[in-house]
Amino acid sequence: MTTGATDADLRVVTEREFLDELTSVTLERGATEFLYLMAQGDGVIGVQWEQPGVDHLRRYRLRENGGPPCPHCTIFEAVLALAPVLPLDLMRTARTRPQYETVLRTGRVPHLAFARPVGQPGASWLGDCHAVPGDPHTDADCPRHAVPAPSGDPLDLRLGSLPRAIRELYPHDAAATADLQQRLRIARDWRADAQAVASGVREAAATWAFLRSSCVLGVPVPGANGLVLTLSPAQTPDDRPLAELHAAAVRALPTGGPVAYRDRACLVPEPAAGAQRMPSYAGALDLTGAGPVRTLRLPAPRRPLSTTGRGVLLLYEARHAMGRHFASAPVRDDAYWESEAALNVFEFTLLERVAGRHYQEAVAAYLQAVRREGDLLARPHKVLDRRRRKALSSAFGGLDDEELHLWASVAYRNAILVLLGDLKAFAAHLRRQAA
């Protein structure tokens, strides 16, 4: 790739000039395959158009008579300006803001990434938001976006002084402390495995930042499905009883219209070994914060998963949580299934990075089998021979039969995407399978 030296020169423009130039250059560069809108600190916005063999980067600092506008708000205006040009459909245009602001709240620098769909002239471009290290804030940030970077570890809790509602869940304080310590160990172990998988994977950086900085400890309320109490290091112990917290949380719920989830999610470890082996995402009502909260349930495994597998699974569920912004049952329309397809692609990407050629060989074997049969496989479990099963297992440091079947089934789904060659077609496939 080559980039002209003058492309990176800083240009001082008004917001209107920036938006006009953004759209005109995008139209001129019709061979662009990837387009990035990048907050770069100090109020600078970077735009990069990537074409085969050449990357074209321009950097802008905005100036108005009344002072510099908020660079984050300007990026959202840029997305609206680009929507008819790329084009972007309504779903991807609308979800840009919550994706971007989720990354911003982690204290990382958000980079919006748009990719031309393969073999679909005129179809909506794909969209994502990456996270890169650095300080995303400037003096020009508006009040909504001047979010202080999180400090410390949300799982670094002092258990000496607990809220009254938490103490009510246990027969005595010593039992509460012991149980919470065990829950923290489980949460930290799962999170460490996710960090190991995410390390060096650009597509996972935003998800890891969300998991690391925006997920506090959650404790389920026994006998009340969907109720949790959250604990964070900065929290002042609350002396209200559990019943009072519950009543206050119910009163605080708005009536009518979509109800937004809290910015922070929570990890809910389950120390008692049960039937569940894998983490899962669910919505709940946080009695501490008096509002709906996204939860990631972390089971104590009855049979240990591989550490790599645990990391992939938690990142997958964290990505799922990041994409859910309202506490209502999702409308399972085309946009919903396209989001599910993108979530699958995220999982495929992680597996390609961590299991390398052994995973790719499994995908190739399934692709060959599907092409040979000309339809979905009647016996997909028979596709991988002993050598390929052993190779796939070795890529994870060894797998039992149940986990090996899990990752083989993901490789099968990946092969179907490759065969269809199109995210919309893959989304339609997922919809048919669910029905």
Secondary structure, 3 states (H helix, E strand, C coil): CECCHHHHCEEEECHHHHHHHHHHHHHHCCCCCEEEEEECCCCEEEEEEEECCEEEEEEEEECCCCCCCCHHHHHHHHHHHHCCCCCCCHHHHHHHHHHHHHHHHCCCEEEEEEECCCCCCCCCCEEEEEEECCCCCCCCCCCCCCCCCCCCCCCCCCCCCCCHHHHHCCCCHHHHHHHHHHHHHHHHHHHHHHHHHHCCCHHHHHHHHHHHHCEEEEEECCCCCCEEEEECCCCCCCCCCHHHHHHHHHHHCCCCCCCECCCCEEEEEECCCCCCCCCEEEEEEECCCCEEEEEEEEECCCCCCCHHHHHHHHHHHHHHHHCCCECCCCCCCHHHHHHHHHHHHHHHHHHHHHHHHHHHHHHHHHHHHHHHHCCCCCCHHHCCCHHHHHHHHHHCCCCCHHHHHHHHHHHHHHHHHHHHCCHHHHHHHHHHHHC
